[in-house]
Amino acid sequence: MSVEKELRGVSGWTMGLLILLGVALAIYGFVYVAHESNPVLVLPVILFLALDVACLNGFAVVNPNEARLVTLFGVYKGTLRQPGFWWVNPLTTRRRLSLRIRNFESGHLKVNDRDANPIEIAAVVVWRLIDTFEAAFNVDDYENFMHVQTEAALRNLATSYPYDAHEDQGVSLRLSAGEVAEQLRHEIQERLAKAGIEVIEARISHLAYAQEIAQAMLQRQQANAIVAARERIVEGAVGMVAMALDKLREQGVVELDEERKAAMVSNLLVVLCGDRSTQPVVNAGTLYGG
């Protein structure tokens, strides 16, 4: 398979001077033919002038971060990459290709994640052209090819990971942004390598549950958050109760039998784990409620 090869043209300024010189010689030839009245020399002078004018079609301007792909009767001759004013064979066809860094943002795609939950996802891809031959001849339209393959890679990525990880170390679309972005960039690059495109960066720009399940998923997330918070509260409350009992025993403030300890633990846990402020009750009798 052919690859890009660099083409060096002739300086456009040098060829411009030569063409101007040729025009001057053609004018001198017409003057000489008219002065000498020699019609035999008219045809050569006309052909020379026509050739000189045809050479004007060979000029090409290459801007920075731009390339000109040159073909001659269907044969690839090379690519002009050096910025400047150049002259090449006037019979060649020259196609302008941009080498600048460009962005592409996909539309919001509706797909199912690994857990079969419908989600909406979109991505931004930063890319540039690095091989003009592959971009021009390996694919029909390299920009459209990039758009289609990017969306295909994004769909495949969305089905490979869950929206949220149910395990602590699991990879998810929402929580593992860096790892998912690198995987997306790698997959898009594999698809676009044959089109002469380099993927500089790819990141998810939009991620959400589909509208029909968004409310249910929000309730599930809230429930998971409440459960996690309750677990933390209970863990802290148990530690505080144990510390309180140890302090009472060490300092000899009061002696409690097992039944009273159980009652105290129950009351402390209610106070510490409750979601409402407690109301104090004053016991006017003995320690045992007498």
Sequence and secondary structure as in RCSB ss.txt:
>XXXX:A:sequence
MSVEKELRGVSGWTMGLLILLGVALAIYGFVYVAHESNPVLVLPVILFLALDVACLNGFAVVNPNEARLVTLFGV
YKGTLRQPGFWWVNPLTTRRRLSLRIRNFESGHLKVNDRDANPIEIAAVVVWRLIDTFEAAFNVDDYENFMHVQT
EAALRNLATSYPYDAHEDQGVSLRLSAGEVAEQLRHEIQERLAKAGIEVIEARISHLAYAQEIAQAMLQRQQANA
IVAARERIVEGAVGMVAMALDKLREQGVVELDEERKAAMVSNLLVVLCGDRSTQPVVNAGTLYGG
>XXXX:A:secstr
     B   EEHHHHHHHHHHHHHHHHHHHHHHHHHT GGGHHHHHHHHHHHHHGGGGEEEE TTEEEEEEETTE
EEEEE S EEEE  TTSEEEEEE S EEEE   EEEE TTS EEEEEEEEEEEE  HHHHHHTSS HHHHHHHHH
HHHHHHHHHHS SS SSTT   TTT HHHHHHHHHHHHHHHHGGGTEEEEEEEEEEEEE HHHHHHHHHHHHHHH
HHHHHHHHHHHHHHHHHHHHHHHHHHTS    HHHHHHHHHHHHHHHH SS        S TT  
